[in-house]
Amino acid sequence: MSYYIYHNPDVVPHITIHKSECGDCQNGKGKHKNREKGKRGVWTGEFDKKDWAIKYIQDNIMLKGYDIAFCERCNP
């Protein structure tokens, strides 16, 4: 199992971690097939461990006021 990070600053003030097989994630491709890349958020990954995804967020993309969240559907 692997993990991906999703960030869309226009929708929610957090960065979400998903399992790769999540229907919203679909191995970092997302569920919107015909969207312009980066238009509705950005997927980052693949991470082999959830802890690695968390560390990546903390070290590289943690934005002021943003929290780390976990997908409510796949709840990694």
LOMIRO-854424 format. One record per atom (N, C-alpha, C): x, y, z; residue in three letters. Coordinates in steps of 0.05 Angstrom, whole numbers. Atoms other than C-alpha are relative to their C-alpha. Example, Ala and Ser with C-alpha at 12.3 -4.5 7.8 and 13.67 -1.06 7.14 Angstrom:
2
<pt xx="18" yy="-24" zz="0" res="ALA"/>
<pt xx="246" yy="-90" zz="156" res="ALA"/>
<pt xx="18" yy="24" zz="0" res="ALA"/>
<pt xx="-16" yy="-24" zz="-1" res="SER"/>
<pt xx="273" yy="-21" zz="143" res="SER"/>
<pt xx="-15" yy="22" zz="14" res="SER"/>
This chain:
76
<pt xx="17" yy="-23" zz="0" res="MET"/>
<pt xx="0" yy="0" zz="0" res="MET"/>
<pt xx="18" yy="25" zz="0" res="MET"/>
<pt xx="-15" yy="-26" zz="0" res="SER"/>
<pt xx="23" yy="71" zz="-14" res="SER"/>
<pt xx="-19" yy="23" zz="6" res="SER"/>
<pt xx="15" yy="-23" zz="-8" res="TYR"/>
<pt xx="0" yy="141" zz="2" res="TYR"/>
<pt xx="7" yy="24" zz="-18" res="TYR"/>
<pt xx="-3" yy="-25" zz="16" res="TYR"/>
<pt xx="-10" yy="207" zz="-34" res="TYR"/>
<pt xx="-10" yy="23" zz="17" res="TYR"/>
<pt xx="8" yy="-25" zz="-13" res="ILE"/>
<pt xx="-18" yy="279" zz="-10" res="ILE"/>
<pt xx="-16" yy="16" zz="-20" res="ILE"/>
<pt xx="16" yy="-18" zz="17" res="TYR"/>
<pt xx="-73" yy="324" zz="-38" res="TYR"/>
<pt xx="-2" yy="27" zz="13" res="TYR"/>
<pt xx="3" yy="-27" zz="-11" res="HIS"/>
<pt xx="-74" yy="399" zz="-30" res="HIS"/>
<pt xx="-15" yy="18" zz="-20" res="HIS"/>
<pt xx="15" yy="-19" zz="16" res="ASN"/>
<pt xx="-126" yy="447" zz="-57" res="ASN"/>
<pt xx="-7" yy="24" zz="18" res="ASN"/>
<pt xx="4" yy="-23" zz="-18" res="PRO"/>
<pt xx="-121" yy="515" zz="-23" res="PRO"/>
<pt xx="-27" yy="15" zz="-4" res="PRO"/>
<pt xx="25" yy="-13" zz="5" res="ASP"/>
<pt xx="-186" yy="539" zz="-55" res="ASP"/>
<pt xx="-24" yy="-13" zz="14" res="ASP"/>
<pt xx="22" yy="15" zz="-11" res="VAL"/>
<pt xx="-228" yy="486" zz="-20" res="VAL"/>
<pt xx="1" yy="-3" zz="30" res="VAL"/>
<pt xx="-2" yy="5" zz="-29" res="VAL"/>
<pt xx="-203" yy="468" zz="49" res="VAL"/>
<pt xx="27" yy="9" zz="10" res="VAL"/>
<pt xx="-25" yy="-9" zz="-11" res="PRO"/>
<pt xx="-149" yy="495" zz="95" res="PRO"/>
<pt xx="16" yy="-23" zz="13" res="PRO"/>
<pt xx="-17" yy="21" zz="-10" res="HIS"/>
<pt xx="-113" yy="429" zz="103" res="HIS"/>
<pt xx="12" yy="-16" zz="-23" res="HIS"/>
<pt xx="-13" yy="18" zz="20" res="ILE"/>
<pt xx="-69" yy="379" zz="66" res="ILE"/>
<pt xx="-8" yy="-28" zz="7" res="ILE"/>
<pt xx="12" yy="26" zz="-6" res="THR"/>
<pt xx="-100" yy="310" zz="60" res="THR"/>
<pt xx="17" yy="-23" zz="-10" res="THR"/>
<pt xx="-14" yy="24" zz="7" res="ILE"/>
<pt xx="-66" yy="243" zz="60" res="ILE"/>
<pt xx="-20" yy="-22" zz="-7" res="ILE"/>
<pt xx="17" yy="21" zz="10" res="HIS"/>
<pt xx="-99" yy="187" zz="20" res="HIS"/>
<pt xx="15" yy="-26" zz="-4" res="HIS"/>
<pt xx="-11" yy="26" zz="9" res="LYS"/>
<pt xx="-86" yy="113" zz="10" res="LYS"/>
<pt xx="-2" yy="0" zz="-31" res="LYS"/>
<pt xx="-1" yy="0" zz="30" res="SER"/>
<pt xx="-68" yy="100" zz="-63" res="SER"/>
<pt xx="-25" yy="-11" zz="-13" res="SER"/>
<pt xx="24" yy="13" zz="12" res="GLU"/>
<pt xx="-129" yy="56" zz="-75" res="GLU"/>
<pt xx="-26" yy="15" zz="6" res="GLU"/>
<pt xx="23" yy="-16" zz="-6" res="CYS"/>
<pt xx="-177" yy="109" zz="-49" res="CYS"/>
<pt xx="-14" yy="9" zz="-26" res="CYS"/>
<pt xx="14" yy="-9" zz="24" res="GLY"/>
<pt xx="-231" yy="127" zz="-100" res="GLY"/>
<pt xx="4" yy="29" zz="-7" res="GLY"/>
<pt xx="-7" yy="-28" zz="5" res="ASP"/>
<pt xx="-214" yy="201" zz="-92" res="ASP"/>
<pt xx="28" yy="3" zz="-10" res="ASP"/>
<pt xx="-28" yy="-2" zz="7" res="CYS"/>
<pt xx="-140" yy="189" zz="-101" res="CYS"/>
<pt xx="7" yy="-14" zz="-26" res="CYS"/>
<pt xx="-5" yy="16" zz="24" res="GLN"/>
<pt xx="-135" yy="134" zz="-154" res="GLN"/>
<pt xx="30" yy="2" zz="-8" res="GLN"/>
<pt xx="-29" yy="0" zz="5" res="ASN"/>
<pt xx="-59" yy="129" zz="-148" res="ASN"/>
<pt xx="10" yy="27" zz="-8" res="ASN"/>
<pt xx="-10" yy="-27" zz="5" res="GLY"/>
<pt xx="-49" yy="204" zz="-148" res="GLY"/>
<pt xx="-11" yy="13" zz="-26" res="GLY"/>
<pt xx="12" yy="-11" zz="24" res="LYS"/>
<pt xx="-92" yy="216" zz="-210" res="LYS"/>
<pt xx="-25" yy="16" zz="6" res="LYS"/>
<pt xx="25" yy="-13" zz="-7" res="GLY"/>
<pt xx="-154" yy="240" zz="-174" res="GLY"/>
<pt xx="-24" yy="-11" zz="-14" res="GLY"/>
<pt xx="25" yy="11" zz="12" res="LYS"/>
<pt xx="-226" yy="228" zz="-193" res="LYS"/>
<pt xx="-10" yy="17" zz="-23" res="LYS"/>
<pt xx="9" yy="-17" zz="22" res="HIS"/>
<pt xx="-233" yy="285" zz="-243" res="HIS"/>
<pt xx="19" yy="-4" zz="-24" res="HIS"/>
<pt xx="-17" yy="9" zz="22" res="LYS"/>
<pt xx="-205" yy="255" zz="-307" res="LYS"/>
<pt xx="7" yy="22" zz="-21" res="LYS"/>
<pt xx="-5" yy="-20" zz="21" res="ASN"/>
<pt xx="-212" yy="315" zz="-354" res="ASN"/>
<pt xx="7" yy="27" zz="10" res="ASN"/>
<pt xx="-8" yy="-26" zz="-12" res="ARG"/>
<pt xx="-186" yy="369" zz="-309" res="ARG"/>
<pt xx="27" yy="9" zz="-10" res="ARG"/>
<pt xx="-26" yy="-11" zz="6" res="GLU"/>
<pt xx="-128" yy="414" zz="-324" res="GLU"/>
<pt xx="18" yy="-5" zz="24" res="GLU"/>
<pt xx="-17" yy="7" zz="-23" res="LYS"/>
<pt xx="-69" yy="392" zz="-281" res="LYS"/>
<pt xx="6" yy="25" zz="16" res="LYS"/>
<pt xx="-5" yy="-22" zz="-19" res="GLY"/>
<pt xx="-61" yy="437" zz="-220" res="GLY"/>
<pt xx="-24" yy="18" zz="3" res="GLY"/>
<pt xx="23" yy="-18" zz="-1" res="LYS"/>
<pt xx="-128" yy="470" zz="-233" res="LYS"/>
<pt xx="-18" yy="-4" zz="25" res="LYS"/>
<pt xx="17" yy="7" zz="-23" res="ARG"/>
<pt xx="-166" yy="434" zz="-177" res="ARG"/>
<pt xx="16" yy="-12" zz="23" res="ARG"/>
<pt xx="-16" yy="11" zz="-21" res="GLY"/>
<pt xx="-109" yy="419" zz="-131" res="GLY"/>
<pt xx="23" yy="-16" zz="-11" res="GLY"/>
<pt xx="-24" yy="13" zz="8" res="VAL"/>
<pt xx="-44" yy="381" zz="-132" res="VAL"/>
<pt xx="4" yy="-26" zz="16" res="VAL"/>
<pt xx="-6" yy="25" zz="-13" res="TRP"/>
<pt xx="-27" yy="308" zz="-117" res="TRP"/>
<pt xx="31" yy="-2" zz="2" res="TRP"/>
<pt xx="-28" yy="4" zz="-4" res="THR"/>
<pt xx="42" yy="293" zz="-89" res="THR"/>
<pt xx="5" yy="-29" zz="11" res="THR"/>
<pt xx="-6" yy="27" zz="-10" res="GLY"/>
<pt xx="72" yy="224" zz="-79" res="GLY"/>
<pt xx="8" yy="-17" zz="-24" res="GLY"/>
<pt xx="10" yy="21" zz="-17" res="GLU"/>
<pt xx="77" yy="164" zz="-80" res="GLU"/>
<pt xx="19" yy="-4" zz="24" res="GLU"/>
<pt xx="-15" yy="5" zz="-24" res="PHE"/>
<pt xx="100" yy="150" zz="-9" res="PHE"/>
<pt xx="-6" yy="-29" zz="9" res="PHE"/>
<pt xx="4" yy="27" zz="-8" res="ASP"/>
<pt xx="111" yy="79" zz="15" res="ASP"/>
<pt xx="-11" yy="-3" zz="28" res="ASP"/>
<pt xx="10" yy="1" zz="-27" res="LYS"/>
<pt xx="94" yy="96" zz="87" res="LYS"/>
<pt xx="-15" yy="26" zz="7" res="LYS"/>
<pt xx="15" yy="-24" zz="-8" res="LYS"/>
<pt xx="43" yy="144" zz="118" res="LYS"/>
<pt xx="18" yy="20" zz="14" res="LYS"/>
<pt xx="-19" yy="-18" zz="-15" res="ASP"/>
<pt xx="98" yy="171" zz="164" res="ASP"/>
<pt xx="17" yy="16" zz="-19" res="ASP"/>
<pt xx="-16" yy="-14" zz="19" res="TRP"/>
<pt xx="139" yy="190" zz="103" res="TRP"/>
<pt xx="-16" yy="23" zz="-12" res="TRP"/>
<pt xx="17" yy="-22" zz="11" res="ALA"/>
<pt xx="81" yy="230" zz="74" res="ALA"/>
<pt xx="-3" yy="22" zz="21" res="ALA"/>
<pt xx="2" yy="-21" zz="-21" res="ILE"/>
<pt xx="72" yy="266" zz="141" res="ILE"/>
<pt xx="26" yy="16" zz="2" res="ILE"/>
<pt xx="-26" yy="-13" zz="-2" res="LYS"/>
<pt xx="146" yy="281" zz="145" res="LYS"/>
<pt xx="5" yy="19" zz="-24" res="LYS"/>
<pt xx="-3" yy="-16" zz="24" res="TYR"/>
<pt xx="146" yy="307" zz="73" res="TYR"/>
<pt xx="-16" yy="26" zz="3" res="TYR"/>
<pt xx="17" yy="-23" zz="-4" res="ILE"/>
<pt xx="89" yy="354" zz="90" res="ILE"/>
<pt xx="13" yy="19" zz="19" res="ILE"/>
<pt xx="-12" yy="-16" zz="-21" res="GLN"/>
<pt xx="123" yy="379" zz="153" res="GLN"/>
<pt xx="26" yy="14" zz="-10" res="GLN"/>
<pt xx="-26" yy="-11" zz="9" res="ASP"/>
<pt xx="191" yy="389" zz="119" res="ASP"/>
<pt xx="-1" yy="17" zz="-25" res="ASP"/>
<pt xx="-1" yy="-13" zz="26" res="ASN"/>
<pt xx="170" yy="416" zz="51" res="ASN"/>
<pt xx="-24" yy="17" zz="-7" res="ASN"/>
<pt xx="23" yy="-15" zz="10" res="ILE"/>
<pt xx="99" yy="440" zz="43" res="ILE"/>
<pt xx="-20" yy="10" zz="21" res="ILE"/>
<pt xx="18" yy="-9" zz="-21" res="MET"/>
<pt xx="69" yy="457" zz="110" res="MET"/>
<pt xx="-4" yy="30" zz="-3" res="MET"/>
<pt xx="7" yy="-28" zz="3" res="LEU"/>
<pt xx="33" yy="523" zz="100" res="LEU"/>
<pt xx="-11" yy="11" zz="26" res="LEU"/>
<pt xx="9" yy="-13" zz="-24" res="LYS"/>
<pt xx="18" yy="572" zz="155" res="LYS"/>
<pt xx="-30" yy="-3" zz="3" res="LYS"/>
<pt xx="28" yy="3" zz="-5" res="GLY"/>
<pt xx="-49" yy="555" zz="185" res="GLY"/>
<pt xx="-13" yy="-25" zz="-11" res="GLY"/>
<pt xx="11" yy="25" zz="11" res="TYR"/>
<pt xx="-57" yy="489" zz="149" res="TYR"/>
<pt xx="6" yy="-23" zz="18" res="TYR"/>
<pt xx="-4" yy="24" zz="-16" res="ASP"/>
<pt xx="-66" yy="423" zz="185" res="ASP"/>
<pt xx="2" yy="-24" zz="-19" res="ASP"/>
<pt xx="-1" yy="25" zz="14" res="ILE"/>
<pt xx="-52" yy="352" zz="163" res="ILE"/>
<pt xx="-26" yy="-14" zz="6" res="ILE"/>
<pt xx="25" yy="14" zz="-4" res="ALA"/>
<pt xx="-117" yy="314" zz="152" res="ALA"/>
<pt xx="2" yy="-27" zz="-14" res="ALA"/>
<pt xx="1" yy="26" zz="13" res="PHE"/>
<pt xx="-134" yy="243" zz="132" res="PHE"/>
<pt xx="-27" yy="-3" zz="-14" res="PHE"/>
<pt xx="24" yy="4" zz="16" res="CYS"/>
<pt xx="-184" yy="224" zz="79" res="CYS"/>
<pt xx="-21" yy="-14" zz="17" res="CYS"/>
<pt xx="21" yy="12" zz="-15" res="GLU"/>
<pt xx="-251" yy="208" zz="111" res="GLU"/>
<pt xx="-10" yy="-26" zz="-12" res="GLU"/>
<pt xx="8" yy="25" zz="13" res="ARG"/>
<pt xx="-264" yy="153" zz="60" res="ARG"/>
<pt xx="19" yy="-23" zz="5" res="ARG"/>
<pt xx="-20" yy="22" zz="-3" res="CYS"/>
<pt xx="-199" yy="114" zz="64" res="CYS"/>
<pt xx="14" yy="0" zz="26" res="CYS"/>
<pt xx="-11" yy="-2" zz="-27" res="ASN"/>
<pt xx="-175" yy="139" zz="132" res="ASN"/>
<pt xx="26" yy="-14" zz="5" res="ASN"/>
<pt xx="-25" yy="15" zz="-3" res="PRO"/>
<pt xx="-102" yy="119" zz="126" res="PRO"/>
<pt xx="11" yy="0" zz="28" res="PRO"/>
